[in-house]
Amino acid sequence: MGGDPFRIARTSWRPGDTREVEAWRIDQQVGVEYDSYRRVYLADGREWTIAGQIAKADGKKYYILECVG
């Protein structure tokens, strides 16, 4: 475990963009912070909300994060 939770070549994000992140990284706040007042996750200088979740064939659960600001 550990490392960058967002190992993605993309460096710029705009509101409406989405990305998949392993659920344990969000649950344990690895590489992200949660702002409970605004109910957003902070990562890569942007604000994100959980837009959904998926389970992949390998049994891992992923959250779909949506950039909101």
N, C-alpha and C positions, 0 to 999 in steps of 0.2 A: 504494500500500500504506500501511499505518498506520491510525491511528484506533482506535476502540474495537472489539475483536473481537466483543463481545457487544452489538451494537446491538439491544437488546430492551427493550420498555417494562416488562417484568416486573422487579421489584426484590427480591422475596423468593423464596428457593428452599428446598425441603425435600428430604431424602434420598428418592431414587427419581425425582425430576424429571429430565427429559432436555432437551437442546437440541442443535441442529446448529451446528457451527462449521467454517468453511473450514479445511481441513487445513493449509494453509501457515501459518495463524496459530498453530496448535498446534506444528507442526514448528519454527517460528522463535521460539516462545515470545513472541509479540506479545500483551501484555495478560494473560499467564498466567505462572506460575512452576511448575517441576516439582520436587517433593520426591522425590528418588531413593530416599531411605531408606524412605519410606512408599508410594512409587509412586503418588502422586496429583498432580494438577494443582491449583494454587491460583488461584482467580479469584472475584471478587465476594464475598470473605469466606467462601467455601465450598471444599470439597474435591470434586474431580471425577475420575472415571476414564473411559477410553475404552471405551464399551460396544459400539461397532461403527463401520462407515464405509459411506458410500454415494457413488455417483457420480451427478451430476445430468445432465440432458440438455445443459446448457451445457458439459459436459466438466470441471467443477470437482469436486474430491473434498472431501467433508465428513466430519468425525468426529462421531459421536453421543456426547456427554458425558453421564454420569449423575452426579447429585449423590449423594455418599456421606457427607457430613457438613458 
